[in-house]
């Protein structure tokens, strides 16, 4: 167990991330935000009891996912990516960062290069493809927030940091057919999170 004020505590990590986001909202420097998020989360990623922390969350593409920290503007999640499962290109509508804790993850970011004049048609260009190792961070920021990923080993775990609520309507891209579909993510459909408030 980590003391609340140590660098590896969730509370300290959350405070450092919140400060990093506040700075980003003033200066718009995503490279600085990326480094600050890495600095804030690495002590958590290195905790011996990391995989015992958190509460279960409903995810879109994976089964083993937990909340470590949540507010309506920032979340910290612990996610396991199944070995060999390709998560196709998609967007979020908010920035997202992934810090690899264990295993190996192939992470690809894309830029949309078509003129967007034909509904359902898209052309994506690879901007960056990296083989992440433990301690690496990958980040996507709108309007360049399209990414895909695939775990290359068993027991691939990452901390995922999200800068707000995911968009309720997301674009899912098919690289082979140069098409996209707009859908509500599974987690929002299945949890009833989009249901209206009680009257």
C-alpha positions in Angstrom: 0.0 0.0 0.0 1.3 3.4 -0.9 1.1 6.4 1.5 -1.3 9.1 0.2 1.5 11.6 -0.3 4.1 9.4 -2.0 4.8 9.7 -5.8 3.2 6.3 -6.4 -0.1 7.1 -4.7 -3.1 7.5 -6.9 -3.9 10.8 -5.0 -0.5 12.3 -5.8 -0.7 11.0 -9.4 -4.1 12.6 -9.9 -3.0 15.9 -8.4 0.0 16.0 -10.8 -2.1 15.1 -13.8 -4.7 17.8 -12.9 -1.9 20.3 -12.7 -0.5 19.2 -16.0 -3.9 19.5 -17.7 -4.4 23.0 -16.2 -1.0 24.0 -17.7 -2.0 22.5 -21.1 -5.3 24.4 -21.1 -3.3 27.6 -20.8 -0.4 26.9 -23.2 -1.8 24.2 -25.6 1.6 22.4 -25.6 0.7 18.8 -26.1 4.4 17.7 -26.0 4.7 19.2 -22.5 1.5 17.6 -21.4 2.7 14.2 -22.7 5.9 14.4 -20.6 4.1 15.7 -17.5 1.5 12.8 -17.7 4.4 10.3 -18.1 6.2 11.8 -15.1 2.9 11.6 -13.0 2.0 8.0 -13.9 5.3 6.2 -14.0 5.5 5.9 -10.2 2.0 4.3 -10.3 3.0 2.0 -13.1 6.0 0.7 -11.1 3.9 -0.2 -8.0 4.2 -3.8 -6.9 0.5 -3.9 -6.1 -0.7 -2.1 -9.2 -2.8 -5.0 -10.5 -4.7 -5.2 -7.2 -5.8 -1.5 -7.4 -9.0 -0.1 -9.0 -12.6 -0.9 -9.6 -14.1 -2.7 -12.6 -15.2 -0.5 -15.6 -17.1 -1.4 -18.7 -14.7 -1.0 -21.7 -15.3 -0.9 -25.4 -12.7 -3.3 -26.8 -11.4 -5.2 -23.8 -12.7 -7.2 -20.8 -10.1 -6.5 -18.1 -10.4 -2.8 -17.4 -10.4 -0.8 -14.1 -10.9 2.8 -13.0 -8.0 4.0 -10.8 -9.2 7.6 -10.8 -12.3 9.3 -12.2 -13.8 12.8 -12.4 -15.8 14.3 -15.2 -12.7 16.0 -16.8 -9.9 13.4 -16.2 -9.7 9.6 -15.8 -6.9 7.1 -15.1 -7.6 3.6 -16.1 -5.7 0.3 -15.9 -6.3 -1.8 -19.0 -5.2 -5.3 -20.2 -4.9 -5.6 -24.0 -5.4 -9.2 -25.2 -2.4 -10.7 -27.1 -2.9 -10.5 -30.8 -6.3 -8.7 -30.7 -6.1 -5.8 -33.2 -8.2 -2.8 -32.2 -9.0 -1.1 -35.5 -8.6 2.7 -36.1 -11.0 4.8 -34.1 -11.3 8.3 -32.6 -12.4 9.5 -29.2 -13.3 13.2 -29.4 -10.9 13.9 -26.5 -7.2 13.5 -26.0 -6.0 10.1 -24.7 -2.6 8.9 -23.5 -1.4 5.3 -23.0 1.6 4.4 -20.6 2.7 0.9 -21.0 3.2 -1.0 -17.7 3.9 -4.5 -18.9 4.2 -6.4 -22.2 4.5 -4.9 -25.7 2.0 -2.8 -27.7 2.1 -1.8 -31.3 0.5 1.6 -31.5 -0.4 3.4 -34.7 -1.7 7.0 -35.2 -3.3 8.2 -38.4 -4.3 11.3 -40.2 -7.4 11.5 -42.3 -6.4 12.8 -45.8 -9.6 12.6 -47.8 -11.7 15.8 -48.3 -14.6 14.4 -46.3 -17.1 15.1 -49.0 -18.4 11.6 -49.3 -20.2 10.3 -46.2 -18.9 6.9 -45.1 -15.7 7.2 -47.2 -12.3 7.9 -45.5 -8.7 7.7 -46.4 -6.2 7.4 -43.6 -2.4 7.9 -43.7 -0.1 6.5 -41.1 1.5 9.3 -39.1 3.4 7.2 -36.6 3.8 3.5 -35.8 5.7 2.5 -32.7 6.4 -0.7 -30.8 5.9 0.4 -27.3 7.9 -1.0 -24.5 7.4 -0.7 -20.7 7.6 3.0 -19.6 6.7 4.4 -23.1 3.8 6.8 -23.6 1.7 7.3 -26.7 -0.8 10.1 -27.1 -3.5 11.2 -29.5 -5.0 14.7 -29.4 -7.9 16.0 -31.5 -8.1 16.7 -34.4 -5.4 14.0 -34.8 -6.9 11.5 -32.4 -7.3 8.5 -34.7 -5.3 5.4 -33.5 -5.2 1.6 -33.5 -3.2 -0.8 -31.4 -2.4 -4.4 -30.9 -0.8 -6.2 -27.9 2.1 -8.3 -29.1 2.6 -10.3 -26.0 0.4 -11.8 -23.2 -0.1 -9.8 -20.0 0.1 -6.4 -21.8 -1.1 -3.8 -19.4 -1.3 0.0 -19.7 -2.4 3.0 -17.8 -4.8 5.0 -20.0 -5.3 8.7 -19.2 -8.3 10.4 -20.8 -8.9 14.2 -20.9 -12.6 14.3 -20.3 -15.6 12.2 -21.4 -15.4 10.2 -24.6 -17.6 11.3 -27.4 -20.9 9.4 -27.5 -20.6 9.1 -31.3 -17.3 7.8 -32.5 -15.8 7.1 -36.0 -14.6 3.5 -36.6 -12.4 3.1 -39.7 -12.0 0.2 -42.1 -8.5 0.5 -43.6 -9.1 -2.1 -46.3 -12.3 -0.6 -47.7 -11.5 3.1 -47.0 -14.7 3.4 -45.1 -15.9 4.5 -41.7 -19.0 4.1 -39.6 -20.3 6.3 -36.8 -21.4 4.4 -33.8 -22.1 4.7 -30.1 -19.3 2.8 -28.2 -20.3 -0.5 -26.7 -19.6 0.7 -23.1 -22.1 3.5 -23.5 -24.8 1.3 -25.0 -24.5 -1.6 -22.5 -24.2 0.4 -19.3 -27.1 2.7 -20.1 -24.9 5.7 -19.6 -26.7 7.7 -22.3 -30.1 7.1 -20.7 -32.0 10.3 -19.6 -32.0 11.5 -16.0 -34.9 10.5 -13.8 -37.9 12.8 -14.1 
